[in-house]
Amino acid sequence: MGQVYMCIDLKSFYASVECVARGYDPFKVPLAVADPTRGDGAITLAISPALKEMGVKNRCRIFEIPKHIQYEIAMPRMRKYIEVSAQIYGIYLQYISPDDIHVYSIDEVFIAATAQANGVDTEQYLKELFSQPVGTISLPFNT
């Protein structure tokens, strides 16, 4: 087996965290993370996958979301996103040495996984990694 590297980018991270905190499925509930006190010109920091499916672009301004779409706005909570990101990083550490993890951003990591994946079906290995719950958050796995 050659070298195995993983790039993990958590889907619509801020919006997904906000959905889960409210008991919503981010794939079903349209939600935008933005500060509406800044007016309709405020930029959305993230939108849920459900809102993306409706054709809304990430990092758009609030006024660019079509008026006919009903959605919820969540105020940004960076401390919460950092806490959830740290919980997820803790799961990585259960399977992977910190020397093999390169944190790129709050929701992206690169992992040198050759040693962990050697002799193991890579898809099965990833499914095991992503089946771990993070508090009340379960990480969906898509191949």
Secondary structure, 3 states (H helix, E strand, C coil): CCCCEEEEECCCHHHHHHHHHCCCCCCCCCEEECCHHHCCCCECCEECHHHHHCCCCCCCEHHHCCCCCCCEEECCCHHHHHHHHHHHHHHHHHHCCHHHEEEEECCEEEEECHHHHCCCCHHHHHHHHHCCEECCEECCCCC
